[in-house]
């Protein structure tokens, strides 16, 4: 049997002007099982001054995963950083 070649409509679930944030979001989404693509990451990485002109780096996922991925990104961006001050020093 062969798998049908189904075209996937990609949807932007987040935008950032920071290459590091884009990679971090991509890695977290991939770790959660999403299929993720970055758009305009190369141009922003090479010539950051053009980030505004291209609308930043777009984090895109297939349309079928968009709602869940957007919620994950929102939760990730709003997560509270907790420092454990009782962590034993080495």
Secondary structure, 3 states (H helix, E strand, C coil): CCCCCCCCCEEEEEEECCHHHHHHHHHHHHHCCCCEEEECHHHHHHCHHHHHHHCCEEEEEEHHHHHHHHHHHHHHHCCCCCCCCCCCCC
